[in-house]
């Protein structure tokens, strides 16, 4: 089983996570058989290690982490690679990949420019 983990920063605000969950819902609408979960770096549960473990326990053999960061700061450059390194150690039989942050994706940058111009 392949699973996608949408990975975001987190916030104390209980409504902050709604856009991340909305992306997960849209993924499932477009691809009903795709397994997708949300995970957070801090201030919001669940965290990445717990989500990855739960997915592996459910039978995931590959995980794709999608960093939902517009800016590529310390969390994306330093914290996330370390989390991925530990996940690969903890789950050696699982193929774990990490995409570039969404803020580095040309498609999203083009969409944001289109929105700003509309």
C-alpha positions in Angstrom: 0.0 0.0 0.0 1.2 3.5 -0.9 0.3 6.4 1.4 0.7 10.2 1.2 1.5 12.2 4.3 0.7 15.9 4.1 3.2 17.5 6.5 2.6 21.0 7.9 4.0 23.1 10.7 1.1 23.1 13.1 -0.5 25.9 15.3 -2.2 26.4 18.6 -5.2 27.7 16.7 -7.7 24.8 16.5 -8.9 25.9 13.1 -5.4 26.3 11.5 -5.3 22.7 10.2 -8.5 23.0 8.1 -6.8 23.9 4.8 -4.4 21.0 5.2 -7.3 18.7 5.8 -9.1 20.2 2.8 -6.2 19.2 0.6 -6.3 15.7 2.0 -10.1 15.6 1.2 -9.5 16.8 -2.3 -6.9 14.1 -2.9 -9.4 11.4 -1.8 -12.1 13.0 -4.0 -9.7 12.8 -7.0 -8.3 9.4 -6.1 -10.6 7.5 -3.8 -8.2 4.6 -3.3 -5.3 6.8 -2.2 -4.5 6.7 1.5 -3.7 10.2 2.8 -3.0 11.5 6.3 -2.0 14.8 7.8 0.9 15.2 10.2 2.4 18.2 11.9 5.8 19.3 13.1 4.7 21.0 16.3 1.7 22.4 18.2 -0.8 20.2 16.5 -1.4 16.4 16.7 -0.5 14.0 15.2 3.2 14.3 14.5 5.0 12.7 11.6 6.5 9.7 13.5 3.1 8.7 14.8 1.4 9.0 11.5 4.1 7.0 9.7 4.0 4.3 12.3 0.3 4.0 12.1 0.4 3.8 8.3 3.1 1.1 8.4 1.0 -0.8 11.0 -1.9 -0.6 8.5 0.3 -2.1 5.8 1.9 0.8 4.0 5.0 -0.3 2.1 5.7 3.2 0.7 5.2 6.7 2.1 5.4 10.0 0.3 5.8 13.0 2.6 4.6 16.2 1.0 5.9 19.3 2.9 3.1 21.9 3.0 5.4 24.8 3.4 5.3 27.9 1.2 8.6 29.2 2.5 11.6 26.9 2.7 13.0 27.9 6.1 14.8 25.9 8.8 11.9 23.4 9.3 12.0 22.4 5.6 15.8 22.5 5.3 16.9 21.0 8.6 14.1 19.6 10.7 12.2 17.6 8.1 15.3 15.9 6.6 16.2 14.7 10.1 12.7 13.4 10.7 12.9 11.6 7.3 16.3 10.1 8.2 14.9 8.7 11.5 11.8 7.4 9.8 14.0 5.4 7.3 15.9 4.0 10.2 12.7 3.1 12.1 11.0 1.6 9.1 13.8 0.1 6.9 11.5 -2.1 4.8 9.4 0.9 3.8 10.2 3.1 0.8 10.0 6.6 2.3 10.2 9.6 -0.1 10.0 13.3 0.6 8.9 15.8 -2.1 10.2 19.3 -2.2 8.2 21.8 -0.2 5.0 22.9 -2.1 6.5 26.5 -2.1 9.2 25.2 -4.4 6.8 23.6 -6.9 6.3 25.6 -10.2 2.7 24.5 -10.4 1.8 26.1 -7.1 3.8 29.2 -7.8 2.0 29.6 -11.2 -1.4 29.1 -9.4 -0.6 31.7 -6.8 0.4 34.2 -9.5 -2.9 33.4 -11.4 -4.9 34.0 -8.2 -3.1 37.3 -7.5 -3.8 38.5 -11.1 -7.5 37.6 -11.0 
